[in-house]
Amino acid sequence: FQGRHTREVLPYDVCQPRGVDVCVANILVGQLVRPSMVAAIVTNLQEGGLLCLSGIRPAQVDALKGAYGGSIEWLDDQYAELSADE
């Protein structure tokens, strides 16, 4: 497996014309809602593919939903909040 940094990914650039099955991102929400990031993720994810985001706080979910609009089907029942204690 060889990953690619987001700065290297352009809209419709990965696995043409189909896209990828899964996109995993551990990126701050401020970057995830940028129009260029939204375009890069959405256009490179195949229909029915999974977008897995980590490091997102519950209060930030609405901002993500607003940025991605109808491009992503949100599975609210698949959400899990994990935290660590010392």
HELIX and SHEET records of a PDB file:
HELIX    1   1 THR A    6  GLU A    8  5                                   3    
HELIX    2   2 VAL A   29  LEU A   32  1                                   4    
HELIX    3   3 PRO A   35  ASN A   44  1                                  10    
HELIX    4   4 PRO A   58  GLN A   60  5                                   3    
HELIX    5   5 VAL A   61  TYR A   68  1                                   8    
HELIX    6   6 GLY A   69  SER A   71  5                                   3    
HELIX    7   7 ASP A   76  GLN A   78  5                                   3    
SHEET    1   A 2 VAL A  20  ALA A  25  0                                        
SHEET    2   A 2 LEU A  45  LEU A  53  1                                        
END                                                                             
